[in-house]
């Protein structure tokens, strides 16, 4: 592996680690004591600036980390392993076969979930509180999987960097 490739992987691992820490902080603030959100929690979102900001941060940070891991770090990892990255789904299948992901299908659900959260919450307006609460709660349950994927990539790259 070339020095520039190693440096890129280091930077991506560092970036993903920082993004994960920010997501975890927001996750703890949005889901205190792991309590799921209820649609009623989102009824006064337009007036509750603190909740609105936490929700904005959670959705953005969840999407950003998912993008960094799946669209940037995983292809760089595959190149470092001497493989040519393919489509996102092909890369996820390869990550599952390598034991980095429990399920490529679950990761694809994470990708689709992000897209479910954004249309339901635009500029502080909630179109469907039940759908948004369900999507946010599901995203909350996926945070440990994002962390596990990052740790699996780190562990596999440990000796190479």
N, CA, C and O of each residue as an XYZ file, in Angstrom:
644
protein
N       0.846     -1.165      0.000
C       0.000      0.000      0.000
C       0.901      1.241      0.000
O       1.851      1.337      0.777
N       0.589      2.155     -0.863
C       1.376      3.384     -0.969
C       1.159      4.281      0.245
O       0.142      4.195      0.934
N       2.138      5.140      0.483
C       2.060      6.055      1.632
C       0.842      6.966      1.532
O       0.193      7.230      2.544
N       0.518      7.450      0.340
C      -0.641      8.339      0.183
C      -1.944      7.593      0.480
O      -2.884      8.165      1.033
N      -1.990      6.321      0.110
C      -3.174      5.510      0.386
C      -3.311      5.253      1.891
O      -4.413      5.299      2.437
N      -2.193      4.986      2.547
C      -2.218      4.797      4.005
C      -2.679      6.075      4.706
O      -3.478      6.028      5.641
N      -2.170      7.202      4.247
C      -2.539      8.479      4.855
C      -4.028      8.763      4.638
O      -4.701      9.243      5.550
N      -4.540      8.477      3.462
C      -5.975      8.674      3.187
C      -6.815      7.795      4.124
O      -7.809      8.259      4.681
N      -6.420      6.543      4.295
C      -7.148      5.650      5.195
C      -7.093      6.157      6.634
O      -8.099      6.121      7.344
N      -5.936      6.625      7.063
C      -5.819      7.183      8.419
C      -6.760      8.370      8.615
O      -7.451      8.479      9.627
N      -6.766      9.258      7.616
C      -7.637     10.433      7.698
C      -9.106     10.030      7.734
O      -9.886     10.586      8.508
N      -9.485      9.061      6.896
C     -10.877      8.610      6.867
C     -11.274      7.924      8.176
O     -12.384      8.124      8.669
N     -10.371      7.118      8.737
C     -10.645      6.477     10.026
C     -10.802      7.525     11.126
O     -11.697      7.425     11.964
N      -9.932      8.525     11.117
C     -10.008      9.594     12.104
C     -11.318     10.376     11.940
O     -12.002     10.659     12.923
N     -11.659     10.718     10.707
C     -12.892     11.447     10.428
C     -14.100     10.638     10.903
O     -14.972     11.171     11.588
N     -14.153      9.356     10.542
C     -15.279      8.515     10.947
C     -15.349      8.414     12.470
O     -16.444      8.418     13.033
N     -14.216      8.324     13.138
C     -14.201      8.271     14.599
C     -14.773      9.535     15.219
O     -15.542      9.468     16.178
N     -14.401     10.685     14.674
C     -14.943     11.954     15.186
C     -16.441     12.041     14.912
O     -17.213     12.470     15.769
N     -16.847     11.627     13.703
C     -18.267     11.666     13.370
C     -19.068     10.737     14.282
O     -20.167     11.083     14.716
N     -18.523      9.572     14.568
C     -19.204      8.637     15.465
C     -19.353      9.245     16.858
O     -20.421      9.141     17.462
N     -18.319      9.866     17.368
C     -18.403     10.472     18.700
C     -19.459     11.570     18.726
O     -20.222     11.664     19.687
N     -19.517     12.399     17.691
C     -20.545     13.452     17.636
C     -21.943     12.837     17.561
O     -22.871     13.312     18.215
N     -22.088     11.783     16.766
C     -23.390     11.115     16.674
C     -23.780     10.519     18.021
O     -24.931     10.639     18.440
N     -22.853      9.891     18.691
C     -23.158      9.302     20.007
C     -23.610     10.364     21.004
O     -24.552     10.140     21.764
N     -22.951     11.507     21.005
C     -23.344     12.587     21.920
C     -24.775     13.035     21.633
O     -25.587     13.185     22.546
N     -25.066     13.246     20.360
C     -26.405     13.687     19.989
C     -27.427     12.601     20.274
O     -28.543     12.889     20.706
N     -27.051     11.362     20.036
C     -27.935     10.229     20.308
C     -28.313     10.193     21.788
O     -29.477      9.976     22.126
N     -27.342     10.402     22.664
C     -27.618     10.401     24.107
C     -28.549     11.550     24.496
O     -29.376     11.405     25.396
N     -28.415     12.681     23.823
C     -29.256     13.840     24.145
C     -30.669     13.703     23.571
O     -31.634     14.184     24.166
N     -30.785     13.046     22.416
C     -32.094     12.887     21.791
C     -32.873     11.725     22.410
O     -34.103     11.742     22.456
N     -32.137     10.717     22.884
C     -32.762      9.524     23.476
C     -32.240      9.342     24.905
O     -31.502      8.395     25.174
N     -32.618     10.245     25.828
C     -32.103     10.122     27.194
C     -32.488      8.775     27.811
O     -33.634      8.333     27.734
N     -31.492      8.148     28.421
C     -31.670      6.831     29.048
C     -32.204      5.796     28.062
O     -32.839      4.822     28.466
N     -31.944      6.007     26.757
C     -32.356      5.052     25.736
C     -33.846      5.038     25.461
O     -34.342      4.167     24.746
N     -34.566      6.000     26.028
C     -36.030      6.052     25.854
C     -36.372      6.366     24.401
O     -35.894      7.361     23.857
N     -37.192      5.532     23.768
C     -37.581      5.820     22.382
C     -38.445      7.074     22.298
O     -39.110      7.458     23.260
N     -38.418      7.693     21.137
C     -39.258      8.860     20.906
C     -40.674      8.406     20.601
O     -40.894      7.386     19.947
N     -41.603      9.165     21.076
C     -43.012      8.940     20.821
C     -43.457     10.006     19.819
O     -42.927     11.117     19.845
N     -44.413      9.704     18.939
C     -44.891     10.747     18.022
C     -45.316     12.018     18.753
O     -45.168     13.120     18.224
N     -45.839     11.868     19.961
C     -46.234     13.045     20.744
C     -45.060     13.931     21.105
O     -45.220     15.138     21.283
N     -43.860     13.327     21.216
C     -42.664     14.119     21.513
C     -42.367     15.118     20.397
O     -41.703     16.131     20.619
N     -42.861     14.826     19.204
C     -42.536     15.643     18.033
C     -43.628     16.643     17.681
O     -43.474     17.410     16.730
N     -44.718     16.650     18.422
C     -45.852     17.526     18.114
C     -45.493     19.007     18.178
O     -45.938     19.797     17.345
N     -44.684     19.380     19.173
C     -44.347     20.796     19.372
C     -42.955     21.127     18.857
O     -42.296     22.036     19.361
N     -42.527     20.404     17.878
C     -41.167     20.559     17.375
C     -40.888     21.974     16.868
O     -39.788     22.496     17.051
N     -41.869     22.584     16.241
C     -41.656     23.934     15.721
C     -41.407     24.949     16.838
O     -40.714     25.944     16.626
N     -41.961     24.708     18.011
C     -41.783     25.620     19.140
C     -40.621     25.219     20.041
O     -40.079     26.059     20.760
N     -40.236     23.960     20.012
C     -39.182     23.452     20.890
C     -37.844     23.507     20.143
O     -37.444     22.550     19.480
N     -37.172     24.643     20.268
C     -35.935     24.871     19.527
C     -34.836     23.880     19.904
O     -34.089     23.423     19.039
N     -34.735     23.549     21.188
C     -33.710     22.607     21.630
C     -33.919     21.231     20.996
O     -32.974     20.640     20.473
N     -35.141     20.725     21.040
C     -35.432     19.429     20.428
C     -35.202     19.482     18.921
O     -34.648     18.547     18.343
N     -35.620     20.555     18.294
C     -35.430     20.703     16.857
C     -33.947     20.660     16.486
O     -33.568     20.020     15.505
N     -33.115     21.338     17.267
C     -31.680     21.335     16.997
C     -31.064     19.955     17.225
O     -30.201     19.524     16.459
N     -31.508     19.259     18.283
C     -31.001     17.906     18.526
C     -31.399     16.969     17.385
O     -30.600     16.147     16.934
N     -32.643     17.105     16.927
C     -33.113     16.267     15.837
C     -32.336     16.578     14.561
O     -31.900     15.661     13.864
N     -32.158     17.860     14.248
C     -31.351     18.252     13.081
C     -29.964     17.624     13.144
O     -29.483     17.039     12.174
N     -29.337     17.758     14.305
C     -27.975     17.239     14.466
C     -27.951     15.720     14.319
O     -27.054     15.179     13.673
N     -28.913     15.033     14.903
C     -28.937     13.570     14.826
C     -29.089     13.111     13.381
O     -28.336     12.252     12.923
N     -30.044     13.666     12.668
C     -30.283     13.261     11.276
C     -29.045     13.544     10.426
O     -28.627     12.696      9.637
N     -28.459     14.730     10.583
C     -27.273     15.090      9.788
C     -26.082     14.208     10.139
O     -25.383     13.728      9.247
N     -25.850     13.994     11.409
C     -24.684     13.208     11.834
C     -24.845     11.734     11.487
O     -23.873     11.076     11.115
N     -26.044     11.216     11.603
C     -26.305      9.836     11.219
C     -25.999      9.652      9.729
O     -25.300      8.717      9.341
N     -26.531     10.555      8.905
C     -26.308     10.475      7.460
C     -24.855     10.673      7.086
O     -24.337      9.982      6.209
N     -24.198     11.606      7.740
C     -22.792     11.885      7.434
C     -21.908     10.685      7.761
O     -21.042     10.319      6.967
N     -22.123     10.068      8.933
C     -21.320      8.906      9.299
C     -21.605      7.739      8.356
O     -20.684      7.052      7.912
N     -22.854      7.524      8.060
C     -23.210      6.435      7.144
C     -22.537      6.645      5.788
O     -22.031      5.691      5.196
N     -22.525      7.881      5.290
C     -21.851      8.189      4.016
C     -20.349      7.970      4.117
O     -19.746      7.354      3.238
N     -19.752      8.466      5.176
C     -18.303      8.322      5.331
C     -17.906      6.852      5.347
O     -16.952      6.454      4.678
N     -18.636      6.049      6.109
C     -18.300      4.634      6.210
C     -18.559      3.882      4.916
O     -17.686      3.163      4.430
N     -19.742      4.040      4.357
C     -20.133      3.240      3.206
C     -19.633      3.727      1.862
O     -19.300      2.923      0.992
N     -19.576      5.033      1.686
C     -19.222      5.584      0.374
C     -17.761      6.004      0.257
O     -17.248      6.156     -0.852
N     -17.084      6.194      1.396
C     -15.704      6.651      1.326
C     -14.723      5.651      1.938
O     -13.762      5.240      1.289
N     -14.974      5.265      3.191
C     -14.021      4.405      3.890
C     -14.031      2.974      3.353
O     -12.968      2.390      3.145
N     -15.200      2.407      3.129
C     -15.254      1.030      2.634
C     -14.571      0.884      1.271
O     -13.781     -0.044      1.105
N     -14.833      1.751      0.290
C     -14.101      1.615     -0.981
C     -12.585      1.780     -0.810
O     -11.811      1.073     -1.455
N     -12.158      2.711      0.055
C     -10.725      2.896      0.296
C     -10.139      1.645      0.951
O      -9.030      1.228      0.617
N     -10.881      1.053      1.877
C     -10.457     -0.190      2.513
C     -10.293     -1.293      1.465
O      -9.276     -1.988      1.444
N     -11.280     -1.449      0.608
C     -11.208     -2.504     -0.415
C     -10.006     -2.298     -1.332
O      -9.314     -3.259     -1.668
N      -9.752     -1.061     -1.737
C      -8.564     -0.787     -2.567
C      -7.292     -1.158     -1.828
O      -6.367     -1.715     -2.419
N      -7.240     -0.850     -0.534
C      -6.062     -1.180      0.270
C      -5.856     -2.692      0.363
O      -4.731     -3.164      0.526
N      -6.943     -3.439      0.259
C      -6.877     -4.903      0.302
C      -6.621     -5.503     -1.082
O      -6.628     -6.721     -1.258
N      -6.394     -4.613     -2.067
C      -6.096     -5.076     -3.420
C      -7.318     -5.420     -4.245
O      -7.214     -6.110     -5.259
N      -8.467     -4.948     -3.819
C      -9.701     -5.219     -4.547
C     -10.202     -3.953     -5.223
O      -9.942     -2.840     -4.767
N     -10.910     -4.141     -6.297
C     -11.517     -3.013     -7.003
C     -12.921     -2.813     -6.442
O     -13.752     -3.716     -6.538
N     -13.201     -1.652     -5.859
C     -14.549     -1.413     -5.337
C     -15.576     -1.457     -6.465
O     -15.278     -1.123     -7.612
N     -16.773     -1.869     -6.121
C     -17.873     -1.923     -7.082
C     -18.956     -0.946     -6.674
O     -18.676      0.128     -6.141
N     -20.188     -1.328     -6.929
C     -21.313     -0.508     -6.486
C     -21.386     -0.571     -4.964
O     -20.726     -1.399     -4.336
N     -22.174      0.289     -4.390
C     -22.318      0.298     -2.933
C     -22.784     -1.069     -2.446
O     -22.248     -1.595     -1.471
N     -23.772     -1.643     -3.113
C     -24.294     -2.943     -2.674
C     -23.255     -4.044     -2.831
O     -23.160     -4.928     -1.980
N     -22.482     -4.004     -3.899
C     -21.408     -4.990     -4.075
C     -20.365     -4.852     -2.973
O     -19.880     -5.849     -2.438
N     -20.023     -3.608     -2.637
C     -19.048     -3.368     -1.572
C     -19.572     -3.862     -0.223
O     -18.827     -4.430      0.575
N     -20.848     -3.641      0.015
C     -21.446     -4.104      1.276
C     -21.468     -5.629      1.345
O     -21.199     -6.213      2.395
N     -21.788     -6.263      0.230
C     -21.756     -7.734      0.194
C     -20.342     -8.241      0.476
O     -20.161     -9.214      1.208
N     -19.355     -7.585     -0.102
C     -17.965     -7.981      0.129
C     -17.598     -7.788      1.604
O     -16.940     -8.644      2.196
N     -18.018     -6.672      2.195
C     -17.743     -6.414      3.616
C     -18.383     -7.491      4.490
O     -17.795     -7.913      5.485
N     -19.577     -7.933      4.125
C     -20.227     -9.004      4.886
C     -19.430    -10.303      4.761
O     -19.216    -10.991      5.759
N     -18.996    -10.642      3.565
C     -18.215    -11.867      3.367
C     -16.889    -11.817      4.120
O     -16.376    -12.849      4.553
N     -16.335    -10.607      4.276
C     -15.081    -10.447      5.017
C     -15.300    -10.419      6.533
O     -14.336    -10.356      7.297
N     -16.545    -10.465      6.964
C     -16.843    -10.446      8.387
C     -16.813     -9.064      9.014
O     -16.748     -8.939     10.237
N     -16.861     -8.029      8.196
C     -16.841     -6.659      8.705
C     -18.238     -6.165      9.074
O     -18.404     -5.299      9.933
N     -19.219     -6.728      8.414
C     -20.623     -6.367      8.633
C     -21.398     -7.626      8.969
O     -21.144     -8.688      8.400
N     -22.322     -7.513      9.871
C     -23.174     -8.664     10.166
C     -24.091     -8.951      8.986
O     -24.384    -10.108      8.686
N     -24.544     -7.892      8.319
C     -25.493     -8.069      7.231
C     -25.446     -6.886      6.271
O     -25.662     -5.740      6.667
N     -25.162     -7.177      5.011
C     -25.208     -6.128      3.981
C     -26.636     -5.622      3.828
O     -26.861     -4.446      3.545
N     -27.586     -6.511      4.014
C     -28.995     -6.143      3.907
C     -29.377     -5.128      4.987
O     -30.107     -4.174      4.718
N     -28.882     -5.338      6.203
C     -29.167     -4.400      7.299
C     -28.547     -3.033      6.996
O     -29.153     -1.999      7.277
N     -27.345     -3.029      6.426
C     -26.701     -1.756      6.078
C     -27.501     -1.030      5.008
O     -27.637      0.193      5.049
N     -28.029     -1.784      4.053
C     -28.858     -1.168      3.029
C     -30.103     -0.555      3.672
O     -30.573      0.496      3.235
N     -30.631     -1.199      4.695
C     -31.770     -0.637      5.432
C     -31.368      0.676      6.102
O     -32.165      1.613      6.162
N     -30.134      0.744      6.607
C     -29.639      1.979      7.213
C     -29.615      3.093      6.160
O     -30.028      4.221      6.431
N     -29.136      2.772      4.973
C     -29.102      3.774      3.891
C     -30.504      4.270      3.567
O     -30.720      5.473      3.420
N     -31.439      3.366      3.458
C     -32.814      3.742      3.120
C     -33.477      4.499      4.268
O     -34.294      5.390      4.034
N     -33.134      4.154      5.491
C     -33.685      4.821      6.661
C     -33.330      6.307      6.651
O     -34.172      7.156      6.945
N     -32.117      6.604      6.322
C     -31.708      8.005      6.271
C     -32.604      8.785      5.329
O     -33.003      9.911      5.623
N     -32.912      8.184      4.207
C     -33.774      8.850      3.240
C     -35.212      8.979      3.744
O     -35.942      9.863      3.296
N     -35.626      8.115      4.665
C     -36.963      8.223      5.268
C     -37.034      9.357      6.272
O     -38.084      9.981      6.423
N     -35.940      9.633      6.958
C     -35.955     10.673      7.987
C     -36.015     12.059      7.369
O     -36.728     12.928      7.870
N     -35.292     12.272      6.310
C     -35.162     13.622      5.756
C     -36.475     14.170      5.207
O     -36.820     15.305      5.538
N     -37.240     13.425      4.378
C     -38.488     14.012      3.873
C     -39.519     14.265      4.969
O     -40.380     15.133      4.822
N     -39.438     13.514      6.065
C     -40.406     13.686      7.139
C     -40.077     14.879      8.027
O     -40.908     15.323      8.819
N     -38.868     15.391      7.889
C     -38.460     16.491      8.754
C     -37.700     17.511      7.913
O     -36.507     17.349      7.658
N     -38.377     18.533      7.496
C     -37.749     19.556      6.667
C     -38.027     20.918      7.288
O     -39.178     21.300      7.500
N     -36.951     21.638      7.573
C     -37.041     23.006      8.095
C     -37.945     23.105      9.327
O     -38.742     24.036      9.450
N     -37.813     22.140     10.229
C     -38.555     22.207     11.471
C     -40.010     21.792     11.356
O     -40.741     21.849     12.346
N     -40.445     21.384     10.193
C     -41.832     20.986     10.011
C     -41.916     19.472      9.883
O     -41.215     18.875      9.066
N     -42.760     18.859     10.675
C     -42.924     17.411     10.648
C     -44.202     17.082      9.911
O     -45.290     17.467     10.340
N     -44.078     16.378      8.813
C     -45.233     16.002      8.007
C     -46.001     14.851      8.650
O     -47.232     14.867      8.681
N     -45.284     13.857      9.161
C     -45.910     12.669      9.740
C     -45.144     12.283     11.009
O     -44.139     11.577     10.927
N     -45.604     12.734     12.178
C     -44.876     12.462     13.423
C     -44.678     10.971     13.705
O     -43.638     10.578     14.235
N     -45.657     10.140     13.360
C     -45.508      8.699     13.600
C     -44.391      8.109     12.757
O     -43.579      7.331     13.257
N     -44.346      8.474     11.488
C     -43.298      7.965     10.600
C     -41.929      8.476     11.026
O     -40.955      7.723     11.036
N     -41.855      9.754     11.377
C     -40.576     10.315     11.794
C     -40.099      9.670     13.091
O     -38.925      9.316     13.201
N     -40.975      9.512     14.068
C     -40.581      8.876     15.333
C     -40.104      7.447     15.083
O     -39.109      7.015     15.665
N     -40.806      6.716     14.225
C     -40.398      5.336     13.919
C     -39.021      5.311     13.252
O     -38.181      4.478     13.590
N     -38.795      6.216     12.314
C     -37.501      6.266     11.615
C     -36.379      6.659     12.568
O     -35.297      6.074     12.526
N     -36.626      7.645     13.425
C     -35.604      8.071     14.385
C     -35.278      6.963     15.376
O     -34.111      6.738     15.698
N     -36.298      6.275     15.858
C     -36.064      5.170     16.792
C     -35.280      4.047     16.136
O     -34.408      3.443     16.762
N     -35.586      3.768     14.886
C     -34.839      2.735     14.171
C     -33.388      3.175     13.976
O     -32.471      2.372     14.150
N     -33.174      4.442     13.618
C     -31.809      4.959     13.452
C     -31.049      4.861     14.768
O     -29.875      4.491     14.780
N     -31.703      5.187     15.868
C     -31.092      5.080     17.197
C     -30.608      3.649     17.443
O     -29.514      3.445     17.968
N     -31.414      2.672     17.066
C     -31.028      1.262     17.261
C     -29.875      0.851     16.336
O     -29.177     -0.123     16.618
N     -29.671      1.583     15.240
C     -28.597      1.254     14.304
C     -27.244      1.868     14.680
O     -26.218      1.454     14.141
N     -27.222      2.835     15.583
C     -25.958      3.496     15.940
C     -24.891      2.477     16.366
O     -23.750      2.598     15.922
N     -25.204      1.486     17.201
C     -24.173      0.497     17.557
C     -23.643     -0.285     16.347
O     -22.477     -0.680     16.340
N     -24.467     -0.512     15.339
C     -23.988     -1.215     14.146
C     -23.005     -0.355     13.360
O     -22.023     -0.867     12.823
N     -23.266      0.954     13.290
C     -22.314      1.846     12.629
C     -20.976      1.806     13.371
O     -19.913      1.739     12.754
N     -21.045      1.848     14.695
C     -19.826      1.809     15.511
C     -19.090      0.491     15.325
O     -17.865      0.479     15.210
N     -19.815     -0.611     15.293
C     -19.185     -1.929     15.134
C     -18.499     -2.049     13.777
O     -17.427     -2.644     13.671
N     -19.105     -1.492     12.758
C     -18.503     -1.531     11.419
C     -17.200     -0.741     11.403
O     -16.197     -1.204     10.860
N     -17.212      0.447     11.993
C     -15.993      1.250     12.062
C     -14.907      0.500     12.825
O     -13.756      0.469     12.390
N     -15.256     -0.097     13.946
C     -14.262     -0.829     14.732
C     -13.725     -2.037     13.976
O     -12.541     -2.356     14.089
N     -14.566     -2.708     13.215
C     -14.110     -3.853     12.414
C     -13.127     -3.399     11.333
O     -12.124     -4.069     11.086
N     -13.409     -2.277     10.698
C     -12.486     -1.737      9.690
C     -11.158     -1.349     10.339
O     -10.089     -1.662      9.816
N     -11.235     -0.668     11.478
C     -10.017     -0.278     12.202
C      -9.171     -1.495     12.557
O      -7.959     -1.501     12.342
N      -9.807     -2.507     13.093
C      -9.078     -3.708     13.518
C      -8.411     -4.381     12.327
O      -7.266     -4.821     12.427
N      -9.104     -4.464     11.221
C      -8.548     -5.115     10.041
C      -7.391     -4.328      9.447
O      -6.476     -4.907      8.861
N      -7.431     -3.012      9.596
C      -6.377     -2.150      9.035
C      -5.217     -1.932     10.013
O      -4.179     -1.397      9.624
N      -5.377     -2.329     11.252
C      -4.414     -2.037     12.304
C      -2.968     -2.300     11.870
O      -2.133     -1.401     11.977
N      -2.661     -3.461     11.403
C      -1.280     -3.792     11.037
C      -0.821     -3.180      9.725
O       0.380     -3.099      9.469
N      -1.743     -2.755      8.904
C      -1.409     -2.209      7.585
C      -1.068     -0.736      7.610
O      -0.420     -0.231      6.693
N      -1.500     -0.033      8.660
C      -1.247      1.392      8.723
C      -0.066      1.655      9.627
O       0.320      2.808      9.820
